[in-house]
Amino acid sequence: MTKRATVALAALLGAALIGGLFWWQGERGGAPVRQQEQTAAVAAPVASAPASPSAPAILHPVPAAAASGSVASEGFDEALVVLFGRQSVASLFRTDDFARRFVATIDNLGRSSAPANVWPVNPAMGRFETTDTAQGEVVQADNALRYLPYVLLLEQVDLRKAVQVYAQHYPALQREYQELGFPQGYFNDRFIDVLDQLLATPEGAPPLHVHRPVINGVQPTRPWVLYEFDDPALQSLGAGQRTLLRMGPVNERRVKVRLAELRRLLAADGTGGTR
């Protein structure tokens, strides 16, 4: 785990907000992030899927606008401003190469690590804090307060409008997903798979016990950018799931409500049902 977090995730725009909620600066699954990794340009794909002779069936076609051939006339910057407001966009989002950042971030939510140099959002202020107890080091309850402004923003976003914008920009997102190493993949199916994984996150009972990992035979002293859960079952969860746990149970429940609604909208056939 890490000490600083990024915050925000929703359907590209609306999804960008939801997506950013799940990134912690420096998270590398147990190894420190090198400075060059944090300052590099947008990264190559974390993993590549081998091309198959024929593309797999699309399980969740993008709803409405993209399916009807509608193409957004405004860029990502303008769409984000419409959804979140100019001040929030300026303070939270990395709008350069946004489509690639967004696609890579969503994909990484379902994996074991979250490279910081591809995030579509800026890190939150403050540090990830822990407390020493007789039973070991635990996550401070006050960490949950750092997420509250972003949870509130997520709850206020019009997810239906966000998904409409997502659909309008979908061709660009699909191209980026294929270029990241998934030439036969369909990004909306991957998005829904990741949302299903996040919704299946167990609700951790605080206090959550953590530790600083031993690196090259040495346990670093505090402050430190990486922490791991003591419970191997929790540490083995995906990057997005681990961050949901670190947000605290109340924030986790509130975010899951919005994730469930986003998932319903992304799987909709444009008439209010699902395929």
Protein Blocks (a to p, Z undefined) as FASTA:
>chain_A
ZZbdcedddehjmmmmmmmmmccehiaghpacdfklmmmccdddfbdcdddfbdcddfbd
cehjlmnopacfbdfklmmmmmnopklmmmmpcfehklmmmmmmmmmmmmmbdcfklccb
dcdedjddddddfkbccddfklmmmmmmmmmmmmmpcfklmmmmmmmmmmmmmmmmmmno
pakbcfklmmmmmmmmmmmpccdddddddddddeehiacddddfbdcdfblmlmmpcfkl
mmmmmnojklmmmmmmmmmmmmmmmmpghiopaZZ
